[in-house]
Amino acid sequence: MWGNRDVLDTTLVHPVLVAEVSPDRAVDHGGVFRHPLRFQRLRLDVGAADVPRFGEGAAAASG
């Protein structure tokens, strides 16, 4: 259930593949994203080391 404070299981992973996603900025009246991401394709031409970490890179600077 969304919004509760139950403890969730966590599985740490080592990124191997890069996926291209399409974000949807549609927000409902409560400020919640309706459809946050859609999978587009795997990017086999890009390695995990080539992708900037969250909050870094050109996309973060333009935000």
C-alpha positions as protocol buffer text, in pm:
chain_id: "A"
residue {
  index: 1
  type: MET
  ca { x: 0 y: 0 z: 0 }
}
residue {
  index: 2
  type: TRP
  ca { x: 133 y: 344 z: -91 }
}
residue {
  index: 3
  type: GLY
  ca { x: 203 y: 587 z: 189 }
}
residue {
  index: 4
  type: ASN
  ca { x: 237 y: 344 z: 478 }
}
residue {
  index: 5
  type: ARG
  ca { x: 547 y: 309 z: 694 }
}
residue {
  index: 6
  type: ASP
  ca { x: 599 y: -67 z: 668 }
}
residue {
  index: 7
  type: VAL
  ca { x: 959 y: -184 z: 648 }
}
residue {
  index: 8
  type: LEU
  ca { x: 1039 y: -296 z: 293 }
}
residue {
  index: 9
  type: ASP
  ca { x: 1288 y: -560 z: 183 }
}
residue {
  index: 10
  type: THR
  ca { x: 1588 y: -421 z: -5 }
}
residue {
  index: 11
  type: THR
  ca { x: 1804 y: -595 z: -263 }
}
residue {
  index: 12
  type: LEU
  ca { x: 2121 y: -413 z: -365 }
}
residue {
  index: 13
  type: VAL
  ca { x: 2227 y: -474 z: -723 }
}
residue {
  index: 14
  type: HIS
  ca { x: 2528 y: -397 z: -940 }
}
residue {
  index: 15
  type: PRO
  ca { x: 2410 y: -222 z: -1260 }
}
residue {
  index: 16
  type: VAL
  ca { x: 2503 y: -408 z: -1576 }
}
residue {
  index: 17
  type: LEU
  ca { x: 2250 y: -298 z: -1839 }
}
residue {
  index: 18
  type: VAL
  ca { x: 2132 y: 51 z: -1935 }
}
residue {
  index: 19
  type: ALA
  ca { x: 1766 y: 106 z: -2016 }
}
residue {
  index: 20
  type: GLU
  ca { x: 1616 y: 407 z: -2190 }
}
residue {
  index: 21
  type: VAL
  ca { x: 1294 y: 526 z: -2027 }
}
residue {
  index: 22
  type: SER
  ca { x: 1037 y: 791 z: -2108 }
}
residue {
  index: 23
  type: PRO
  ca { x: 922 y: 998 z: -1810 }
}
residue {
  index: 24
  type: ASP
  ca { x: 562 y: 1122 z: -1791 }
}
residue {
  index: 25
  type: ARG
  ca { x: 520 y: 1448 z: -1605 }
}
residue {
  index: 26
  type: ALA
  ca { x: 145 y: 1410 z: -1562 }
}
residue {
  index: 27
  type: VAL
  ca { x: 64 y: 1493 z: -1199 }
}
residue {
  index: 28
  type: ASP
  ca { x: -274 y: 1444 z: -1034 }
}
residue {
  index: 29
  type: HIS
  ca { x: -442 y: 1695 z: -800 }
}
residue {
  index: 30
  type: GLY
  ca { x: -261 y: 1544 z: -501 }
}
residue {
  index: 31
  type: GLY
  ca { x: 80 y: 1607 z: -659 }
}
residue {
  index: 32
  type: VAL
  ca { x: 144 y: 1239 z: -737 }
}
residue {
  index: 33
  type: PHE
  ca { x: 294 y: 1132 z: -1070 }
}
residue {
  index: 34
  type: ARG
  ca { x: 33 y: 924 z: -1254 }
}
residue {
  index: 35
  type: HIS
  ca { x: 265 y: 732 z: -1489 }
}
residue {
  index: 36
  type: PRO
  ca { x: 622 y: 800 z: -1374 }
}
residue {
  index: 37
  type: LEU
  ca { x: 823 y: 596 z: -1630 }
}
residue {
  index: 38
  type: ARG
  ca { x: 778 y: 388 z: -1943 }
}
residue {
  index: 39
  type: PHE
  ca { x: 1043 y: 144 z: -2059 }
}
residue {
  index: 40
  type: GLN
  ca { x: 1161 y: 226 z: -2414 }
}
residue {
  index: 41
  type: ARG
  ca { x: 1453 y: -7 z: -2491 }
}
residue {
  index: 42
  type: LEU
  ca { x: 1778 y: -152 z: -2366 }
}
residue {
  index: 43
  type: ARG
  ca { x: 2080 y: 55 z: -2467 }
}
residue {
  index: 44
  type: LEU
  ca { x: 2337 y: -212 z: -2552 }
}
residue {
  index: 45
  type: ASP
  ca { x: 2560 y: 61 z: -2700 }
}
residue {
  index: 46
  type: VAL
  ca { x: 2603 y: 228 z: -2359 }
}
residue {
  index: 47
  type: GLY
  ca { x: 2767 y: 83 z: -2050 }
}
residue {
  index: 48
  type: ALA
  ca { x: 2662 y: 148 z: -1691 }
}
residue {
  index: 49
  type: ALA
  ca { x: 2988 y: 340 z: -1632 }
}
residue {
  index: 50
  type: ASP
  ca { x: 2893 y: 584 z: -1914 }
}
residue {
  index: 51
  type: VAL
  ca { x: 2573 y: 698 z: -1740 }
}
residue {
  index: 52
  type: PRO
  ca { x: 2602 y: 989 z: -1493 }
}
residue {
  index: 53
  type: ARG
  ca { x: 2491 y: 915 z: -1139 }
}
residue {
  index: 54
  type: PHE
  ca { x: 2161 y: 1058 z: -1017 }
}
residue {
  index: 55
  type: GLY
  ca { x: 2191 y: 1435 z: -970 }
}
residue {
  index: 56
  type: GLU
  ca { x: 2503 y: 1464 z: -1190 }
}
residue {
  index: 57
  type: GLY
  ca { x: 2552 y: 1545 z: -1556 }
}
residue {
  index: 58
  type: ALA
  ca { x: 2381 y: 1777 z: -1806 }
}
residue {
  index: 59
  type: ALA
  ca { x: 2023 y: 1672 z: -1723 }
}
residue {
  index: 60
  type: ALA
  ca { x: 2070 y: 1766 z: -1357 }
}
residue {
  index: 61
  type: ALA
  ca { x: 2220 y: 2104 z: -1448 }
}
residue {
  index: 62
  type: SER
  ca { x: 1925 y: 2192 z: -1673 }
}
residue {
  index: 63
  type: GLY
  ca { x: 1663 y: 2084 z: -1413 }
}
